[in-house]
Amino acid sequence: MIIRKSRAEMAKMREAGRIVAETLKLLAEAIKPGISTEELNRMAEGYIIKRGGKPAFKGYRGFPCSICTSVNEEVVHGIPGSRKLEAGDIVGIDVGVALRGYYGDAAETFPVGPVSPEVEHLISAAREVLSAGIERCRVGNRISDISHAIQARTEAAGYSVVREFVGHGIGRSMHEDPQIPNFGEAGRGPQLQPGMTFAIEPMITAGGYEVQVLEDGWSVVTKDRSLSAHFEHTVAVTEDYPEILTVL
């Protein structure tokens, strides 16, 4: 069942989403060669708690950290640790916040120092793919219209879209119905209505779409070890337009 949110509930999600956006901005300013992913994790956790929120990922199904840090060929769910970022890396940062019983969730992929034009293009394309999915979050469209837009924009840019991980509903829980695949035919699934809230999160790769989970049970990497970029926003369907809730 897809839970539609009231205006009051959306306001609470907007508050949680603002902390997510602030945290990503803080981390963006800190990312540089030589910083460890654990340092980024501590920075994020401290800030979220200072703002009155709770890191949504920490302890979720046993996940040990407050953010996910996915470097280079890591697609999602990378565990922060002693690894130090190097010039030319890219790092996907995924942040979730719980505040007053509601959730916000967003991710962004950042370059570490200067990167090649090819890497810049991958990151830029992934950002545009997210925008294409968000644009379909309009009353009257169907869930798979989002999926189809993401796949079409990804493949038009010359990349592959990961199929084993999906976007999702969000609100009073971090993961609610429905699941939102990042590929598929248009015109299928439930029709979108005002008050629905989704975490739209395409993951694209410079190679194939196949992935595998590493021995830590969390970190997902591209099977061919090609680079991957991940972007995500929490979005509300309104009468007029898609509203991004994880922005400043």
Backbone hydrogen bonds, N-H to C=O, Kabsch-Sander energy under -0.5 kcal/mol:
donor,donor_aa,acceptor,acceptor_aa,energy
3,I,1,M,-0.6
4,R,2,I,-0.6
5,K,195,G,-3.1
10,M,6,S,-2.6
11,A,7,R,-2.0
12,K,8,A,-1.5
13,M,9,E,-2.2
14,R,10,M,-2.4
15,E,11,A,-1.6
16,A,12,K,-2.1
17,G,13,M,-2.8
18,R,14,R,-1.9
19,I,15,E,-1.5
20,V,16,A,-1.8
21,A,17,G,-2.5
22,E,18,R,-2.7
23,T,19,I,-2.4
24,L,20,V,-2.3
25,K,21,A,-2.1
26,L,22,E,-2.3
27,L,23,T,-2.4
28,A,24,L,-2.5
29,E,25,K,-1.7
30,A,26,L,-0.8
30,A,27,L,-0.6
31,I,27,L,-1.7
34,G,85,L,-3.3
35,I,32,K,-1.8
37,T,83,R,-2.1
38,E,81,G,-2.2
40,L,36,S,-1.6
41,N,37,T,-1.9
42,R,38,E,-2.6
43,M,39,E,-2.2
44,A,40,L,-2.4
45,E,41,N,-2.7
46,G,42,R,-2.4
47,Y,43,M,-2.0
48,I,44,A,-2.7
49,I,45,E,-2.3
50,K,46,G,-2.2
51,R,47,Y,-1.9
52,G,49,I,-1.8
53,G,48,I,-2.4
54,K,98,A,-2.1
56,A,96,G,-2.1
57,F,66,S,-0.6
59,G,63,F,-3.6
60,Y,57,F,-2.3
61,R,59,G,-0.6
62,G,59,G,-1.7
63,F,60,Y,-2.0
68,C,94,D,-2.0
69,T,78,G,-2.2
70,S,92,G,-2.7
71,V,69,T,-0.6
72,N,90,I,-2.6
74,E,71,V,-2.2
75,V,220,V,-3.6
76,V,220,V,-0.7
85,L,35,I,-3.0
88,G,112,V,-2.9
89,D,86,E,-2.4
91,V,110,F,-2.5
92,G,70,S,-3.4
93,I,91,V,-0.5
93,I,108,E,-3.1
94,D,68,C,-2.0
94,D,92,G,-0.5
95,V,106,A,-3.0
96,G,66,S,-0.6
97,V,104,G,-2.4
98,A,54,K,-2.7
99,L,102,Y,-2.8
102,Y,99,L,-1.6
103,Y,171,G,-2.0
104,G,97,V,-2.1
106,A,95,V,-2.3
107,A,232,E,-1.4
108,E,93,I,-2.0
110,F,91,V,-2.7
112,V,89,D,-2.6
113,G,111,P,-0.8
120,E,116,S,-2.4
121,H,117,P,-2.2
122,L,118,E,-1.7
123,I,119,V,-2.3
124,S,120,E,-2.5
125,A,121,H,-2.7
126,A,122,L,-2.3
127,R,123,I,-2.0
128,E,124,S,-2.0
129,V,125,A,-2.4
130,L,126,A,-2.0
131,S,127,R,-1.9
132,A,128,E,-2.2
133,G,129,V,-2.0
134,I,130,L,-2.6
135,E,131,S,-2.3
136,R,132,A,-0.7
136,R,133,G,-0.9
137,C,134,I,-2.2
138,R,136,R,-2.3
139,V,238,T,-0.6
140,G,192,L,-2.0
141,N,138,R,-2.1
143,I,190,P,-1.8
144,S,188,R,-2.4
145,D,142,R,-1.8
146,I,142,R,-0.8
146,I,143,I,-1.1
147,S,143,I,-1.3
148,H,144,S,-2.9
149,A,145,D,-1.9
150,I,146,I,-2.0
151,Q,147,S,-2.3
152,A,148,H,-2.8
153,R,149,A,-2.3
154,T,150,I,-2.2
155,E,151,Q,-2.7
156,A,152,A,-2.1
157,A,153,R,-1.2
157,A,154,T,-0.5
158,G,155,E,-1.1
159,Y,154,T,-2.0
160,S,205,T,-2.1
162,V,203,M,-2.9
163,R,209,Y,-0.6
167,G,180,I,-2.9
168,H,199,A,-1.9
169,G,176,E,-1.7
169,G,178,P,-1.2
170,I,197,T,-1.7
171,G,173,S,-2.3
176,E,169,G,-2.6
176,E,174,M,-0.5
180,I,167,G,-2.6
192,L,141,N,-3.5
195,G,237,V,-2.9
196,M,193,Q,-1.7
198,F,235,V,-2.9
199,A,168,H,-3.9
200,I,198,F,-0.7
200,I,233,H,-2.2
201,E,199,A,-0.6
204,I,229,A,-2.5
205,T,160,S,-2.8
206,A,227,L,-2.4
212,Q,221,V,-2.3
214,L,219,S,-3.1
217,G,214,L,-2.0
220,V,76,V,-2.3
221,V,212,Q,-2.7
222,T,73,E,-2.1
223,K,210,E,-2.7
225,R,222,T,-1.3
228,S,72,N,-1.9
229,A,204,I,-2.4
231,F,202,P,-1.7
232,E,107,A,-2.3
233,H,200,I,-1.6
235,V,198,F,-3.5
235,V,233,H,-0.5
236,A,243,E,-3.0
237,V,196,M,-3.0
238,T,236,A,-0.6
238,T,241,Y,-0.8
243,E,236,A,-2.8
244,I,242,P,-0.6
245,L,234,T,-3.3
245,L,243,E,-0.5
246,T,234,T,-0.8
247,V,245,L,-0.6
